[in-house]
Each structure stands twice: as structure tokens, then as C-alpha cells.
């Protein structure tokens, strides 16, 4: 069976190209975010698997969940996903779409997990250092994890900088083993 990302990629790229052409990246990003959350719900998952639910019914339900005003192209996109039975891949589509959006806008998403909430000066230093390193504007996402003991873990895509005390202790343990 094909990997989820492989299946989702052409749909994400089509959505991105359409959004870029229309100048509606934000609207499409919101739509894919809503879909990703919706299909992760247990009841929605059961509905997607139910053979008694027709494609037209599913399209109406999903359109209702998406809420607001869907453009004609967004509604057509939803229809394609429903008819091709690809709606369950919305989380992967969202991830791929967002990567394309960030790249097109010259942005990089950097996630910082710290032992304690960041102070403004720390946030600013991290943002400036990562902007210089990646040569992009930075969208910073923050969270805390007390298990780190101290310091922080900084992620950008596959790149990870582990400056946590827990990470240093684990490194020391592996060197001593």
C-alpha cells in the first residue's frame, strides 16, 4: 500500500497551485486545517467508512463542517476528495500544503520546546538566530515540557537542535556506556 504522504501529495500540490493562482492561500490553509481536524474525529472516521453514506451526503456533511463560504474551486476540490475516497488523507495534505505555503512566502516554521515558558529576550534571540541561519522570516511555535529539566529543543523540519539538559544527560550516558 502506498504511503499516506505519497497519496496526499498530488492533492496538496493541486490545492496549493489553485490557492496561489487565486491569491487565497490563507483560505485554503484554513480549509485544509478544518478537514484535517474533522477526519481525525472518531465519529467522522466511522462516517467515512460507512458504505451507506453516499458521496453526495458526505460532501454536504464535509461542506457544512468546513463552514463559511467555500469558493467554487474549494467545493470542487472537496468533491474530488470525497469521490476518490481520499478525504482521510487531509492531515497529510495540510502538512504538505503548509510546507509549500511557507516556502512560497519565504517563511520557516520553527518549533521551540522549552522546560519553562520563554521570556521575550529568549524568544527574540532564537527568532533572530534561526532567521539568520535559515535566511527566512520565522514563524515561531512554542510549547513547554518540564521533562527537559532546563534548556530547549528547537525544530525546523528534519533539523533538530537539542540544547536541553535532558538531551545533554542522555548524550553523556551514551558516551559513558
N, C-alpha and C positions, 0 to 999 in steps of 0.2 A: 504494500500500500504506500502511496506517495506521502511524503512528509507534509504536515499541515501548511507549513510556510510555502512549500512548492505549489500547493493547490491555491493558496491565498494570493500569491504574488501577482498573477495577471489581473485579478480583480482589483487589487490595491493600486497597481500601476494605471489601470484604466480610470479608476476613480480619481487618482492624482492628476492625470493628464486632463481630465474633464474639468476638475476643480481649478486647475491652473489656467486653462483656456477661458473659463467663465469668470475667473478672478474671485472665486468663492472658497478658497482653501479653508477658512475658518468654519464655514457652514458644513462642508464635507467632513472636516475633522470632528465636529460635534456629532454629526450623523453616525459616523463610524464608532465614536465613543459610546453613544447610546446603544447601538447594535451590539457592541462587544459586551457591555454590561447585561443587556437583555438576554443574550443567548447563554450567558453564564448562569442564569437563574434556573433552578431545578424544574420549576413548572414550565418555563419556556422550552427547556430542553425536552421535556416529555411531550410538549406540543409539537415540536419539530419532528419527533419520532413517530407521532400518531398518524397512521395511514388514513384515518377517517377525516383528517383535516385537509381540505383541498388547498391547492396553491393560491386560489383567489382569496379564501378565508385567511390563510396565513399572511398574505400580502396586506390585507386590511388590518390584521392584528399588528403586524410589524409597523405599518404606516402610522397606526394610532400610537404605538409606543414611541416612535420617532418624534411624534408631536410636531407642533408648529407647522409652518408652511414648507412643504417639500417642493423643490423645483421639479419640473418635468423630467429632467435627466436623473435626479435623485430617485424619483419614483420608478423610472425605468431600470435604474441600477438595482433597486430592491427587487423588482420583478424578476430580473435576470438571476439574482441570488436565490430567490425562492424557487423558481422553476428549475434551476440547475442543482438544487439541494446543496447549496454552498453557504447558507446563512450561518451555519455553525462555525465557520472559519472567520467570522467577523473580528475576533480578538487579534488574530494574526494579520488580517487586513489592516486593522487600525495601527498596529505596530509598524508595519511596512509603510503605510501612508504617512505616519508621523515622521519616520526617518527621512522620507523624500521631502516632506514639508520643511523640516528643519534644515536640510541641505539646501533647498531652493531659497530659503530665507536667510542663509548664512548664519544659522544658529547651531548651537550644540547643547544637548540636554546633559547636564551634569548632576548626578545624584550624590548627595553627601549624607552619610550615616555617621552620626557622632554620638559619643557617650552622653553628652549634655547638649541642650539647645545652643546653637551658635549665637555669638554676640555679633553685632553689626560689623565690627572691625574684622573679625574672623571671616565672616561671610564675604566681605569686600576683598580681603586678601585672596581667598580661594577663587572668587569670581575673576579677579584680575589675573591671577597666575594661570588659570585654565584658559582664559581668553587669549593670553599671550602664547600659551603652549599650543592651542588648537587653531589659533588665528581665526576665531569666530566669536560672535556675541554668545553669551552664555545664558541659558535658562537653567536656573538652579532649583533643584528639588531637595528638600531637607527632611530628615527623619532622625529619630534618636533610638539608640539601642544600648541600654545600660550594661549589657554583656561585654561591650567593647572595653569597659573599665575606664578608659581615657582615650583621647585622640579621635581619629575619624577614618572612615573608609570612603574614598572618592571614586566614583564610577562614571565612565563615559563609554557607552557601548561595551566593547570587549576589554577595554583598558581599565585596570583597577590599580589604585594607589592605596595600599593598606598602611596607614600611619597610626593604627590603633595599638594600644598596649596589649590587648589580647593577641593581635597579629604578631607583635614582636615576641611575646612569650611563646607562641606556637613555633615561630621560626627558631628561637633559642632551643626549644625542646627537640626539634628535628635535628638540629646541629649536634646536640649532646647525645642523641640516641645512636 
